[in-house]
Amino acid sequence: MTAEHLTSAAQPASTRLDGALLGAGTFTAIRVPPPRRVDAAAGEVAMLTAPIWGLIVGLCAGAAGCAVTLVAGWTGNASPLTALLAGVAAVAGGAWITRGLHLDGLADVADALASARRGAAGLEVMRDPRIGALGAVSLGLAILAQAVALGALFASGRGLVAAVAVAVMARAPLALLVRRGTPADDSGLGRTVVGSTRPLSATLSGALATMVAVALLVNVGGIGLSAAAAAAAAAWLCALGVRRAALRRFDALTGDALGAAIEFGCTAALLVLAVAG
């Protein structure tokens, strides 16, 4: 028996539970035990279940916004600013439950793209913990846009369902984003998940999550089908755009790129719903 076989025997393959634990730790701040083993199979489960964790993120964000609305109503202090404050609270709730990691990824990717560096040099900029000018501007604009859009949706009574649906649809493309590509040459998330998903499971996961999100908007939120579909399309286009930019400029997909795809998609979908809804 070769050394490779002995190593494989000593390290059994991951289970679905390992993948679920990896997903929980990646997409939320929920305290869970670390996965027993992290490999491509665990990475696939984590990516396929990303929309489920998005549901939890959306519920947390929506609950924070609803809490502001309810408190203002109970105290009789509701004003035109109440909805905007609800939007701010919702964004804060989403950032809290994700530890702000996706927003951090957005800022890191923006800085790396602004550097005009390619390949490994661009990845070094992305890994730099300091935030640059474009990263700060991109982060601020994304938070502002999300807060204002959610505020408009809370004002129309659709804030909770929009927060939940958009959090799901913004994560729907992830399994397909990592279907192919080159991971960064490090020990980050990209190395675990890039190339881990199979075509059929990734396609079904993305399609099902998108349809569920659209159905929530239409049947629960009372939003028109065309507006809901446009929001989903915006989320997908943004996610695919981030993937394309990362591969063209850095020749690699990273965890930061996936976080940026989520945040860009979320921002675009919320803006579409706020304008069209």
C-alpha positions as CSV (number, residue, x, y, z in Angstrom):
1,M,0.0,0.0,0.0
2,T,1.4,3.4,-1.0
3,A,1.8,6.4,1.3
4,E,-1.0,8.1,-0.6
5,H,-3.3,5.3,0.1
6,L,-2.3,5.3,3.8
7,T,-3.0,9.1,3.9
8,S,-6.4,8.6,2.3
9,A,-7.3,5.9,4.8
10,A,-6.2,8.0,7.7
11,Q,-8.3,11.0,6.4
12,P,-11.8,9.8,5.5
13,A,-13.8,11.9,3.1
14,S,-16.0,14.7,4.3
15,T,-19.7,14.2,5.0
16,R,-22.6,16.4,4.2
17,L,-22.5,17.6,7.8
18,D,-19.0,18.9,7.2
19,G,-20.2,20.8,4.2
20,A,-23.1,22.2,6.1
21,L,-20.8,23.3,8.9
22,L,-18.5,24.9,6.4
23,G,-21.4,26.8,4.8
24,A,-22.6,28.0,8.2
25,G,-19.2,29.3,9.1
26,T,-18.6,30.9,5.7
27,F,-21.9,32.6,5.2
28,T,-23.1,33.4,8.7
29,A,-21.8,34.2,12.2
30,I,-23.7,31.3,13.7
31,R,-21.4,29.5,16.1
32,V,-21.0,25.9,14.9
33,P,-18.3,23.3,15.4
34,P,-15.6,23.4,12.7
35,P,-16.0,20.7,10.0
36,R,-14.1,17.5,10.7
37,R,-12.7,17.6,7.2
38,V,-12.7,20.3,4.5
39,D,-12.3,19.1,0.9
40,A,-14.0,19.5,-2.5
41,A,-17.1,17.5,-1.4
42,A,-17.6,19.8,1.6
43,G,-17.0,22.8,-0.6
44,E,-19.8,21.6,-3.0
45,V,-22.3,21.2,-0.1
46,A,-21.4,24.6,1.2
47,M,-22.0,26.3,-2.2
48,L,-25.2,24.4,-2.9
49,T,-26.6,25.4,0.5
50,A,-25.6,29.0,0.2
51,P,-29.1,30.2,-0.6
52,I,-30.3,28.5,2.6
53,W,-27.9,30.5,4.7
54,G,-29.0,33.5,2.7
55,L,-32.5,32.8,4.0
56,I,-31.2,33.1,7.5
57,V,-29.3,36.3,6.7
58,G,-32.4,37.8,5.1
59,L,-34.6,36.9,8.1
60,C,-32.1,38.6,10.4
61,A,-31.9,41.7,8.3
62,G,-35.6,41.9,7.8
63,A,-36.2,41.4,11.5
64,A,-33.9,44.3,12.4
65,G,-35.8,46.5,10.0
66,C,-39.2,45.4,11.3
67,A,-38.1,46.0,14.8
68,V,-37.5,49.7,14.0
69,T,-40.8,50.0,12.3
70,L,-42.7,48.3,15.2
71,V,-41.0,50.4,17.9
72,A,-41.8,53.6,16.0
73,G,-45.4,52.6,15.6
74,W,-45.8,51.6,19.2
75,T,-44.3,54.8,20.5
76,G,-46.3,56.9,18.1
77,N,-43.0,58.4,16.7
78,A,-43.3,57.2,13.2
79,S,-42.1,59.7,10.6
80,P,-40.8,59.8,7.0
81,L,-37.4,58.9,8.4
82,T,-38.7,55.7,10.1
83,A,-38.6,53.7,6.9
84,L,-35.0,54.9,6.1
85,L,-33.9,54.0,9.7
86,A,-35.5,50.5,9.1
87,G,-33.4,50.2,6.0
88,V,-30.3,51.1,7.9
89,A,-31.1,48.6,10.6
90,A,-31.7,45.9,8.0
91,V,-28.3,46.5,6.4
92,A,-26.7,46.5,9.9
93,G,-28.5,43.2,10.8
94,G,-27.3,41.6,7.6
95,A,-23.7,42.8,8.2
96,W,-23.9,41.5,11.8
97,I,-25.0,38.0,10.9
98,T,-22.4,37.7,8.2
99,R,-19.6,39.3,10.3
100,G,-19.3,41.9,7.5
101,L,-17.2,39.5,5.5
102,H,-19.1,39.9,2.2
103,L,-18.9,43.7,2.5
104,D,-15.2,43.3,3.2
105,G,-14.8,41.2,0.0
106,L,-16.6,43.9,-2.0
107,A,-14.1,46.5,-0.7
108,D,-11.1,44.3,-1.3
109,V,-12.1,43.5,-4.9
110,A,-12.8,47.1,-5.7
111,D,-9.3,48.1,-4.4
112,A,-7.7,45.3,-6.4
113,L,-9.5,46.3,-9.6
114,A,-8.6,50.0,-9.0
115,S,-4.9,49.1,-8.7
116,A,-4.7,48.1,-12.4
117,R,-2.5,45.2,-11.3
118,R,-2.9,41.8,-12.8
119,G,-2.5,38.2,-11.7
120,A,-0.6,37.6,-8.5
121,A,0.1,41.3,-8.0
122,G,-3.6,42.1,-8.0
123,L,-4.3,39.3,-5.6
124,E,-1.7,40.8,-3.2
125,V,-3.7,44.1,-3.2
126,M,-6.9,42.1,-2.6
127,R,-5.3,40.4,0.5
128,D,-4.1,43.7,1.9
129,P,-6.1,44.3,5.1
130,R,-6.0,48.0,4.6
131,I,-8.9,49.6,2.7
132,G,-8.1,51.9,-0.2
133,A,-10.0,54.9,-1.7
134,L,-12.1,53.0,-4.2
135,G,-12.8,50.2,-1.7
136,A,-14.1,52.8,0.8
137,V,-16.2,54.5,-1.8
138,S,-17.6,51.2,-3.1
139,L,-18.4,50.0,0.4
140,G,-20.1,53.3,1.3
141,L,-22.1,53.5,-1.8
142,A,-23.3,49.8,-1.5
143,I,-24.4,50.3,2.1
144,L,-26.1,53.6,1.2
145,A,-27.9,52.1,-1.8
146,Q,-29.0,49.0,0.1
147,A,-30.3,51.1,3.1
148,V,-32.2,53.6,0.9
149,A,-33.7,50.8,-1.3
150,L,-34.7,48.8,1.8
151,G,-36.1,51.9,3.3
152,A,-38.4,52.4,0.3
153,L,-39.5,48.8,0.5
154,F,-40.2,49.0,4.2
155,A,-42.2,52.2,3.5
156,S,-44.4,50.1,1.2
157,G,-44.7,47.2,3.6
158,R,-42.5,44.9,1.6
159,G,-39.2,45.3,3.5
160,L,-39.2,41.9,5.2
161,V,-40.0,39.8,2.2
162,A,-37.6,41.8,0.0
163,A,-34.8,41.4,2.5
164,V,-35.3,37.6,2.6
165,A,-35.9,37.1,-1.1
166,V,-32.9,39.2,-2.2
167,A,-30.6,37.5,0.3
168,V,-31.6,34.2,-1.2
169,M,-31.3,35.3,-4.9
170,A,-28.0,37.0,-4.4
171,R,-26.5,33.7,-3.3
172,A,-28.3,31.5,-5.9
173,P,-25.5,31.9,-8.5
174,L,-22.6,30.9,-6.2
175,A,-22.6,27.2,-7.0
176,L,-22.4,27.9,-10.7
177,L,-19.8,30.7,-10.2
178,V,-17.4,28.2,-8.8
179,R,-18.2,25.4,-11.3
180,R,-15.1,26.2,-13.2
181,G,-12.1,28.5,-12.8
182,T,-8.8,28.8,-11.1
183,P,-8.5,29.2,-7.3
184,A,-5.9,31.6,-5.9
185,D,-2.7,29.8,-4.8
186,D,-3.4,30.0,-1.1
187,S,-5.4,28.3,1.6
188,G,-8.5,30.5,1.3
189,L,-12.1,29.7,0.5
190,G,-11.5,29.8,-3.2
191,R,-9.1,26.9,-3.1
192,T,-11.7,24.7,-1.4
193,V,-14.8,25.6,-3.5
194,V,-13.6,26.4,-7.0
195,G,-14.2,23.4,-9.2
196,S,-16.1,21.6,-6.4
197,T,-19.6,21.7,-7.8
198,R,-21.1,19.4,-10.5
199,P,-23.0,21.0,-13.4
200,L,-26.4,19.5,-12.7
201,S,-26.5,20.1,-9.0
202,A,-25.1,23.6,-9.4
203,T,-27.7,24.4,-12.1
204,L,-30.6,23.0,-10.1
205,S,-29.5,24.7,-6.9
206,G,-29.3,28.1,-8.6
207,A,-32.5,27.7,-10.5
208,L,-34.5,26.5,-7.5
209,A,-33.2,29.2,-5.2
210,T,-34.0,31.9,-7.8
211,M,-37.5,30.6,-8.4
212,V,-38.2,30.4,-4.6
213,A,-37.0,34.0,-4.2
214,V,-39.1,35.2,-7.1
215,A,-42.2,33.3,-5.8
216,L,-41.7,35.0,-2.4
217,L,-41.7,38.4,-3.9
218,V,-44.7,37.8,-6.1
219,N,-46.9,35.7,-3.8
220,V,-46.0,37.2,-0.4
221,G,-44.7,40.6,-1.2
222,G,-47.3,41.4,-3.9
223,I,-44.5,42.6,-6.3
224,G,-45.1,42.1,-10.0
225,L,-43.6,39.2,-11.7
226,S,-41.7,41.4,-14.1
227,A,-40.1,43.4,-11.3
228,A,-39.2,40.2,-9.4
229,A,-37.7,38.6,-12.5
230,A,-35.7,41.8,-13.3
231,A,-34.3,41.8,-9.7
232,A,-33.2,38.2,-10.1
233,A,-31.7,38.9,-13.5
234,A,-29.8,41.9,-12.0
235,A,-28.4,39.7,-9.2
236,W,-27.2,37.0,-11.6
237,L,-25.7,39.6,-14.0
238,C,-23.8,41.2,-11.2
239,A,-22.5,37.9,-9.9
240,L,-21.4,36.8,-13.4
241,G,-19.8,40.2,-14.0
242,V,-17.7,39.9,-10.8
243,R,-16.6,36.4,-11.8
244,R,-15.6,37.5,-15.2
245,A,-13.7,40.5,-13.9
246,A,-11.8,38.4,-11.3
247,L,-10.8,35.8,-13.8
248,R,-9.7,38.3,-16.4
249,R,-7.7,40.5,-14.1
250,F,-6.4,38.1,-11.5
251,D,-6.7,34.7,-13.2
252,A,-8.3,33.3,-10.1
253,L,-11.5,33.2,-8.0
254,T,-11.2,34.0,-4.3
255,G,-13.5,34.2,-1.3
256,D,-13.4,38.0,-1.6
257,A,-14.7,37.7,-5.2
258,L,-17.6,35.6,-4.0
259,G,-18.4,38.0,-1.3
260,A,-18.3,40.9,-3.8
261,A,-20.6,39.0,-6.1
262,I,-23.1,38.6,-3.3
263,E,-23.0,42.2,-2.3
264,F,-23.2,43.6,-5.8
265,G,-26.0,41.3,-6.6
266,C,-27.9,42.2,-3.5
267,T,-27.5,45.9,-4.1
268,A,-28.6,45.7,-7.7
269,A,-31.7,43.5,-6.9
270,L,-32.8,45.8,-4.1
271,L,-32.5,48.9,-6.3
272,V,-34.6,47.2,-9.0
273,L,-37.3,46.3,-6.5
274,A,-37.3,49.8,-5.0
275,V,-37.7,51.5,-8.3
276,A,-40.0,49.0,-10.0
277,G,-42.0,47.9,-6.9
